[in-house]
Amino acid sequence: MKKLTKDEKEAIATRPLSKKNIVRIYLLKMKVEDIILVEPKDWTWKSATPAYLCRRVEEQQPGWKFEVERVLPPGAGWIITRVQ
């Protein structure tokens, strides 16, 4: 067992107990102007893109806003930026 500082805790990727998607974990940890690249290997949903998950997080976190862009060529991934 080890005691952690707040900075050390923030640096460790954790997940909520009921939410298991790795992209959601990173979305919830993002600060304004943070940018992540979601590669196809990280996104396993066939019926939706990461933009869908961003919209759900925006509904749950008032005041949050994400911008999602598709990386070219198609199928190469998505870039997500937290703008608010």
C-alpha positions in Angstrom: 0.0 0.0 0.0 1.2 3.5 -0.8 0.0 7.0 0.2 -0.6 9.3 -2.8 -0.6 13.0 -3.3 -3.4 14.7 -5.3 -1.1 15.2 -8.3 -0.1 11.5 -8.3 -3.8 10.5 -8.1 -4.7 12.7 -11.0 -2.0 11.2 -13.1 -3.4 7.7 -12.7 -6.1 6.6 -15.1 -9.1 5.3 -13.1 -12.6 4.4 -14.1 -16.0 4.7 -12.5 -17.3 1.4 -11.2 -20.2 1.1 -13.5 -18.8 2.6 -16.7 -16.2 0.5 -18.4 -15.5 2.2 -21.7 -11.9 3.4 -21.8 -12.8 6.5 -23.9 -15.3 7.6 -21.3 -12.7 7.3 -18.6 -10.4 9.8 -20.5 -13.3 12.1 -21.4 -14.2 12.5 -17.7 -10.6 13.2 -16.8 -10.1 15.9 -19.6 -9.6 19.5 -18.7 -10.5 22.4 -21.0 -8.3 22.5 -24.1 -7.1 18.9 -23.6 -6.9 16.8 -26.8 -7.0 13.0 -27.2 -6.7 10.8 -30.3 -9.1 7.8 -30.2 -7.7 5.0 -32.5 -10.0 2.4 -34.0 -8.5 -0.3 -31.8 -9.7 1.7 -28.7 -13.2 2.1 -30.0 -15.2 -1.2 -30.2 -18.7 0.1 -30.7 -20.0 -0.8 -34.1 -23.3 1.2 -33.9 -21.9 4.6 -32.8 -18.8 6.9 -33.0 -17.0 8.6 -30.1 -19.1 11.7 -30.8 -22.1 9.8 -29.4 -20.3 9.2 -26.1 -19.2 12.8 -26.0 -22.8 14.0 -26.3 -23.8 11.7 -23.4 -21.0 13.1 -21.2 -22.1 16.6 -22.1 -25.6 15.8 -21.0 -24.3 14.5 -17.6 -21.8 17.2 -17.0 -23.5 20.7 -17.5 -21.2 23.2 -19.1 -18.9 20.7 -20.8 -18.5 20.8 -24.6 -16.5 18.5 -26.8 -15.4 18.9 -30.4 -15.0 15.7 -32.4 -13.1 15.4 -35.7 -12.5 12.4 -37.9 -8.9 11.7 -38.9 -8.2 11.1 -42.5 -8.1 8.7 -44.2 -11.6 7.4 -43.0 -11.2 4.8 -40.4 -8.0 6.2 -39.0 -9.6 7.4 -35.8 -11.0 10.5 -34.1 -9.6 13.6 -32.4 -11.6 14.9 -29.4 -11.0 18.3 -27.9 -12.7 19.6 -24.8 -13.6 23.2 -25.5 -15.6 24.0 -22.3 
